[in-house]
Amino acid sequence: MEFSAKQIAEYLQGTVDGNPDAAVKSFAKIEEGVEGAISFLANPKYAHYLYETKSSVVLVNQDFTPDADKSYTATLVRVPNAYEAIAKLLTLYEQFKGKRTGVHALAFVAESAKIGENCYIGPFAYVGENAEIGSGTQLYPHAVVEERAKVGDDCILYPNVSVYHDCIVGNRVILHSGCVIGADGFGFAPSPNGYEKIPQIGIATIEDDVEIGANACVDRSTMGSTYVRRGVKLDNMVQIAHNVEVGSHTVMSAQVGVAGSTKIGEWCMFGGQVGIAGHINIADKTMTGAQAGIAGSVKKPGSTIQGSPAINAKDFFRSSIIFKRLPEMYNELDDLKKQIEELKAQLAQKQ
């Protein structure tokens, strides 16, 4: 399917600089642009590629000013936010792609399971007794929805996703390969003979519009439910422990780990490999840098923290500057101690 720069600008409520009839039929990164492709420029670090790219159309921010001394061949479509605009176009592109439907002959669907309209259940997928699959949902090969679990409408469960028994997955949820919803929480009681397993009789609940990355895990609760609220986005290999609640629209980068019974607020952001202790509360809109260790509750909404144990980000960066100078400061302190001892000795002789 082909679109002109003018049509794209009208859809995005932008304006055209250049040829309004420039046609595009594919997407490309600006540094890899080819004729007939549309690219975007949101980060100033990539601005130099504009003068080299062969893409026919490039989305740019409204305030972007090309270098007057350099020429370019692409037609520019100016929009309020180029990054959001390309996301909108990619979403539209996905909608044009047809969805597979039907139950493959090699899939297993229990007789008591309820399957909605226009679903796709791929080969070797499994839907257990009394499970429910909503309309338009797609189960790729080897996806598993166990007994009494519920998966909502228009979801995608990629290969080898497992939704354990009784767990609930909302509408428009995307679970990437290897994702596990509802495995047992890490609950063990020490005894003279080792560790006794504490049965995890709760569930995990994934609300609407959540996306969870490959090999990420959301454990079921000991009792009640672990919650991943509406609009949350979890990257690959994220671990959400039992009885945790992740507030709506919170995002976590790869390898974040959240220990049991912690409550995380709405619209929080966590960088890669952040570790969060159990039984604490994280306020709304908390921003956390990569590899931070959060050992206690964050009470002030909108806090930005960094380091391990995590502290205010500005204090952390000031401290890191001092940390680099510690060997030098140690030598200076050692010299000062020697000088003081020498002065004491001289004063003692005079007395």
N, C-alpha and C positions, 0 to 999 in steps of 0.2 A: 504494500500500500504506500502511496506517495502523497506527500503534502508539500505545499508551498510555504515560503517564509511568511507570506501574508496570512495564510490560514493559521499557522502556528502562532503568530503575533496576536491574532484575534482571539484564539483560544486562551492564550496566556494573559490577555489584556496588556500587551506590550506594543512596542513600536518597531518599525523596520528601518535600518540604515543600510541602504544598498538595493539589491535587486529583489523586489517583492515576489517575483516569480521563481526565485531560486528553489529548486525542488530537492527534497530529501526523502530517503526511504530506509535509512538505517541510522544507528547511533555509533559514535566513536569517541574515544578520549581525544582531547584536543591535540596531544602530541602524536597521535596515531591516526589523524584524520585522513579521510579519503573523499573523493568526489561523490556527492550524493548522500553524505552523512551529516548529521547534526551533532555538534559538540557544545560544551559549556565552559565558561571561564568565570569562576567564583573566587579563586585564590590568586592574589596578585603575583605570587611566586611563579605562576604558570603563564603570565601575560606575554612573555616573549614567544611562546608557541603560536600566538595569534598570527604572527608575521611569517610563520612557516607552514601552518596547517593547510591541508588541502580540503578540509571539510567545507561543504557548501554553505552551511549556516552555523553560526556560533551564538549561543545565548550569553548575554553579558548583563551585568547590573546597570541600572539606569545611569548611575554616576560615572561609569567607566569612560575614561578618555584615552583613546589610542595615541601612541607616540607619533607626533606630527612628522618626524623624520623617517618613518618607516611605512611601508605599504603592506597591504594585505588584500586577499582576494575574496575572503568569505563575506557573506551578508550577515550583518549583526541584527539580532533581535534583542532589543532592550526590555528588561523586565525588572520589577522591584527586587527580586531575589533569584539569581540564576540557579542556585543550588536547589531551591524549592521548585523552580520551574522545570528543571530536568527531571526531578522526581515525579512531578505531575504528568509529564509526557511519558515517562517509563511506565507509570501506572496505567495510562491510557493504552499504551502499546500492549501491556499484559492482558488487558480486557479484550482486545481484538483476537488474541490467541484462543483457539477453541479448547474446551475442556473435554477430557475423556469421560465417558460414562459407561455404566454397566458393571456387572459382577463377573470377573474372570472365572473360567471353569475350574481353575486350580486354587481359587480362594475358598476359605471355609467361613460360612456364615451360619451361626446357630439358628434353628427354626424359631426360637423365641425372640431373636433379635429383631429390632425395628430399624428398617433402612428407609431413609427419606428419598425424595425424588431426585433424579439426575445425579446420583452418586457414582463414584468410581471406586471399585474395590479390586485391587490388582492381584496378580498371582501370588499365592502363598500368604496373602494377608489373612488375618484371623479376627473374627468378631464373635465374642463369647455369648453365653446364655443371658438373655434379658438386657443385653447392651443396646444402646440407642445411637444411631448415626443420623445426623441432620441432613437436610436437603443440600445438594450441591457439594457435599464434602468428598474429598479424595483421599483414599488410603492406598499408598504405593506398596510395591511388593514387600512382604515380610513385616508390614505394620501390624501391630497387635492392639486390639481393644478388648480388654478382659471383661469378665462377667459383671453385669449391672453398671458398667461405666457408661457415661453419656458424653457424646461429642456433638457439638452444635452444628449450625448451618455454615456452609462455605468455608470449611476448614481444609487444611492440607496437612496430612501426616506423611512425611517422606519415608523412604525405606528404613526398616528396623526401628521405627518409633514404637515405644511400648507405653500404653496407658493401662495402669493396673486396675484391678477390680474396684468398683464403686466410685472411682474418681470422676470428676466433672470437668469438661472442657467446653468453654463457651463458643460463641460464634466468631467466624473470621479469624480463627487462630491458626498460626503456622508453626508446626513442630518439625525441626530439621532432623536429619538422619541420626539415629542413635540416641535421641532424646528420650528420657525416662520420666514419666509422670507417675508418682505414687509408690516408688520403692520404699521399703521400710526406713523410718528414721533411725538414726544411730543411737539406739537406746539400750544400754546394758547396765546391769547392777552388779557391782563387785561382790564376790562371795569367796569363802575359803577355797573353793575348788576352781575359781576362775571368774568368768563374767556370765551372769544369767541374762538371757535375752528378755527385754521388756516388750511384750506384744504391742505392735503399733496398729490400733484398731480404728484410727481416724482415716481421713481421706486427704487428697490434694484437690484444690479447686483452682482452675485457670479461667479467668474471666475473659470477656470479649476483647478482640483486637490485640491479643498478645502474640508476640513472636519469640520463640525460644530456639537457640542455636544448637548446632550439632554436639552430641555427647554431653549436653547439660542435664542436670537432674533436679527435680523438685520432689522432695521426700514427703510421704504421707505423715500425718500427725499422729502423736500417741493417742490423743482423743480429739474430737472436733475436726478441724481442717487446717491445713496449710493453705495460705491464700496468695495467689499472684493476681493482683487487681488489674482492672481494665487498662489496656494500652501499654502495659509494661513490655520492654524489649530486653531480652537477655541474650548475650553473646554466647559463643561456643564455650563449653566446659565450665559453665557457671554451676555452682552448688548452692541450692536453697534447702536448708535443713528443716527438720520437723517443727511444726507449729510456728513457723515464720510467717509474717505478713509483709508482702512487698506492695507498697502503695501505688496507686494508679500513675501511669506515665513515667515511672522510674526506669532508668536505663542502666545496664551493667555491662562493662566490657569483659573480655575473655578472662577466665580463671578467677573471677570474684567468688569468694566463699562466705556464706552467711551461716553462722552457727544457730542452734535451736532457740526458738521462742523469742527471737528478736523482731521488733516492729519497725519497719522502715516507712517513712512518710512518702508523700506524693512528689512527683517531679524532681526526684533526686538523681544524681549522676555519679557513677563510680567508675574510675579508671581501672585498667587491667591489674589483676592480681591483688586487689584490695581484700583484706581479711577483716571480717566483722565478728566480734565476740557475741556470745549468746546472752539472752535475757536483758537486752538493752533496747533503748528507743532512739531512733534517728529522726530528727525533725524534717519537716517538708523542705524541699529545695536545697538539701545539703549537697555540696559539690566536693568530691573526694579525688585527689590525685592518685596516679598509679602506685601500686605497692604500699599504700597506706595501711596501717594496722589500727583499727578502731576498737579500743578496749573498753570504752565507757560510753554512756549515752551522749548524744549531741542534742542539746535542748533548744538552741537558738535557730529558728528557721532561716534559711539562706546562708548558712555557714559554709566557708570554703576551708577545707582542712587537708593536711598533707603530712607525711612522715609516719614513723612507727616508734612509740605510740603517736597517733595522729594529733596534731595541734593546728592552731590557726595557720593558714598557708603563708601569710606574710612573716609570721614569727619563725616558721620552718625555714624559709629561704634566708632570713637573716642568720639563723643558727647554722645553716649549712655553710655560709661564708666563713663564720667563725671556726667551724669544724675543720675546714681546709687548712686553717692557720694553726691548729692545735700543736703540731710538732714544733713549729717556730716559737709559739707562745710558751711551750714547755721549756725549751732551751733558754728563753729569756727569763722565765721564772727561776730556773735553776741558777742562772748567772746572778740574779738579784739575791737569791738566798746565800750564795757564796760571798757576795759583797757585804751583805748584812752581817754574816759571821765574822768577816774580816774587820768590819767596823766595831763590832762588839769586842773583839780581841784587842784592838787598839785602845778602846776606851778603858778596858780592864787594866792594861799596862799603865795608862796614865794615872789611874787611881792608886 
